[in-house]
């Protein structure tokens, strides 16, 4: 059983290191554009092959929002 745990741990380290090198955040906007969502927490985020969808959440004061934003992943 301990060998299996060691193999799983090694696999997870390899898997995470491969994907960590390929994926990285890129700043697309400094937020000065009027159509950017305000900073929030507890929002729902979904995606498909074209769009990233942000729904709701709470602002810094805790006020809930029921707005929806769509970001076209392919066009930026």
ZADO-1210 file (C-alpha; in nm, 4 decimals, padded with zeros to 6 digits):
<atoms>
<atom x="00.0000" y="00.0000" z="00.0000" code="UNK" pos="1"/>
<atom x="00.2821" y="00.2421" z="00.0753" code="UNK" pos="2"/>
<atom x="00.4362" y="00.1819" z="-00.2716" code="UNK" pos="3"/>
<atom x="00.1093" y="00.2829" z="-00.4320" code="UNK" pos="4"/>
<atom x="00.1018" y="00.6006" z="-00.2243" code="UNK" pos="5"/>
<atom x="00.4583" y="00.6850" z="-00.3291" code="UNK" pos="6"/>
<atom x="00.3739" y="00.6272" z="-00.6967" code="UNK" pos="7"/>
<atom x="00.0642" y="00.8431" z="-00.6673" code="UNK" pos="8"/>
<atom x="00.2637" y="01.1216" z="-00.5029" code="UNK" pos="9"/>
<atom x="00.5317" y="01.1087" z="-00.7750" code="UNK" pos="10"/>
<atom x="00.2684" y="01.1071" z="-01.0468" code="UNK" pos="11"/>
<atom x="00.0890" y="01.4069" z="-00.8960" code="UNK" pos="12"/>
<atom x="00.4183" y="01.5994" z="-00.8694" code="UNK" pos="13"/>
<atom x="00.5024" y="01.5239" z="-01.2323" code="UNK" pos="14"/>
<atom x="00.1501" y="01.6092" z="-01.3489" code="UNK" pos="15"/>
<atom x="00.1383" y="01.9391" z="-01.1589" code="UNK" pos="16"/>
<atom x="00.4848" y="02.0466" z="-01.2718" code="UNK" pos="17"/>
<atom x="00.4030" y="01.9807" z="-01.6390" code="UNK" pos="18"/>
<atom x="00.0790" y="02.1788" z="-01.6293" code="UNK" pos="19"/>
<atom x="00.2198" y="02.4560" z="-01.4109" code="UNK" pos="20"/>
<atom x="00.4782" y="02.5305" z="-01.6781" code="UNK" pos="21"/>
<atom x="00.2229" y="02.5449" z="-01.9595" code="UNK" pos="22"/>
<atom x="-00.0452" y="02.7529" z="-01.7873" code="UNK" pos="23"/>
<atom x="00.0119" y="03.1086" z="-01.6719" code="UNK" pos="24"/>
<atom x="-00.1898" y="03.4244" z="-01.6110" code="UNK" pos="25"/>
<atom x="-00.1701" y="03.7085" z="-01.8624" code="UNK" pos="26"/>
<atom x="-00.2874" y="04.0636" z="-01.7821" code="UNK" pos="27"/>
<atom x="-00.5356" y="04.1579" z="-02.0546" code="UNK" pos="28"/>
<atom x="-00.6649" y="04.4797" z="-01.8990" code="UNK" pos="29"/>
<atom x="-00.5794" y="04.7038" z="-01.6073" code="UNK" pos="30"/>
<atom x="-00.9496" y="04.7373" z="-01.5255" code="UNK" pos="31"/>
<atom x="-00.9788" y="05.0914" z="-01.6602" code="UNK" pos="32"/>
<atom x="-01.2118" y="04.9765" z="-01.9406" code="UNK" pos="33"/>
<atom x="-01.5761" y="05.0368" z="-01.8480" code="UNK" pos="34"/>
<atom x="-01.6940" y="04.6864" z="-01.9310" code="UNK" pos="35"/>
<atom x="-01.4639" y="04.5048" z="-01.6868" code="UNK" pos="36"/>
<atom x="-01.6251" y="04.3441" z="-01.3793" code="UNK" pos="37"/>
<atom x="-01.5535" y="04.4953" z="-01.0390" code="UNK" pos="38"/>
<atom x="-01.3410" y="04.2916" z="-00.7945" code="UNK" pos="39"/>
<atom x="-01.5571" y="04.0300" z="-00.6213" code="UNK" pos="40"/>
<atom x="-01.5628" y="03.7098" z="-00.4231" code="UNK" pos="41"/>
<atom x="-01.7942" y="03.4064" z="-00.4137" code="UNK" pos="42"/>
<atom x="-01.8751" y="03.4383" z="-00.7850" code="UNK" pos="43"/>
<atom x="-01.9571" y="03.1500" z="-01.0184" code="UNK" pos="44"/>
<atom x="-01.7201" y="03.0961" z="-01.3091" code="UNK" pos="45"/>
<atom x="-01.7816" y="02.8677" z="-01.6053" code="UNK" pos="46"/>
<atom x="-01.6308" y="02.8150" z="-01.9478" code="UNK" pos="47"/>
<atom x="-01.6606" y="02.6337" z="-02.2753" code="UNK" pos="48"/>
<atom x="-01.4352" y="02.6293" z="-02.5785" code="UNK" pos="49"/>
<atom x="-01.5069" y="02.9955" z="-02.6606" code="UNK" pos="50"/>
<atom x="-01.6314" y="03.1873" z="-02.3558" code="UNK" pos="51"/>
<atom x="-01.5456" y="03.2398" z="-01.9913" code="UNK" pos="52"/>
<atom x="-01.8643" y="03.3308" z="-01.8011" code="UNK" pos="53"/>
<atom x="-01.8651" y="03.5154" z="-01.4664" code="UNK" pos="54"/>
<atom x="-02.1887" y="03.5369" z="-01.2695" code="UNK" pos="55"/>
<atom x="-02.2733" y="03.7125" z="-00.9450" code="UNK" pos="56"/>
<atom x="-02.0578" y="03.7208" z="-00.6378" code="UNK" pos="57"/>
<atom x="-02.0129" y="03.9787" z="-00.3642" code="UNK" pos="58"/>
<atom x="-01.8175" y="04.3026" z="-00.3666" code="UNK" pos="59"/>
<atom x="-01.5717" y="04.4050" z="-00.0954" code="UNK" pos="60"/>
<atom x="-01.8522" y="04.5293" z="00.1310" code="UNK" pos="61"/>
<atom x="-02.0413" y="04.1989" z="00.0996" code="UNK" pos="62"/>
<atom x="-02.3169" y="04.3350" z="-00.1265" code="UNK" pos="63"/>
<atom x="-02.4383" y="04.0584" z="-00.3619" code="UNK" pos="64"/>
<atom x="-02.4342" y="04.1099" z="-00.7396" code="UNK" pos="65"/>
<atom x="-02.6505" y="03.9332" z="-00.9967" code="UNK" pos="66"/>
<atom x="-02.4673" y="04.0463" z="-01.3084" code="UNK" pos="67"/>
<atom x="-02.3124" y="03.8334" z="-01.5811" code="UNK" pos="68"/>
<atom x="-01.9947" y="03.8929" z="-01.7818" code="UNK" pos="69"/>
<atom x="-01.8746" y="03.6958" z="-02.0837" code="UNK" pos="70"/>
<atom x="-01.5167" y="03.6959" z="-02.2054" code="UNK" pos="71"/>
<atom x="-01.4331" y="03.5591" z="-02.5502" code="UNK" pos="72"/>
<atom x="-01.1258" y="03.3428" z="-02.4921" code="UNK" pos="73"/>
<atom x="-01.0396" y="03.3155" z="-02.8609" code="UNK" pos="74"/>
<atom x="-01.0492" y="03.6896" z="-02.9355" code="UNK" pos="75"/>
<atom x="-00.9238" y="03.8171" z="-02.5978" code="UNK" pos="76"/>
</atoms>
